[in-house]
């Protein structure tokens, strides 16, 4: 049970960090992408809009994980959604990152983080349901 809680808290905090980036100036984000080898238009308002909306959604996912982390067994039916959702998100990051030929540094961490934490949630969920440590 402890391992499950730790993974859920890590996911919660990681996704909650998205809220911080809501307040980062757009030019800083464009410069960061440029350092990673990806050009983003500074004047394209739809790119800024979509980025901010995604940051809000990721932050709300962090809230979801914090709620799960507080009492995983109470929200047991949501754990497969969390684990499978992370694995699917990791595979989507991998597929789209490769499809758009982005540098691995742009999508690699997201891919690895999501797949590893998703699999761990699914593994620890089963152990917690059986009452194993």
FENDALIN-V897490 format. One record per run of one state. SS is the DSSP state (alpha for helix, beta for strand, coil for the rest). FROM is the first residue (numbers start at 1). LEN is the number of residues. If there is no record, write none. Layout:
<<SS | FROM | LEN> <SS | FROM | LEN>>
This chain:
<<coil | 1 | 1> <alpha | 2 | 15> <coil | 17 | 1> <alpha | 18 | 4> <coil | 22 | 4> <alpha | 26 | 10> <coil | 36 | 9> <alpha | 45 | 26> <coil | 71 | 5> <alpha | 76 | 24> <coil | 100 | 4> <alpha | 104 | 26> <coil | 130 | 4>>
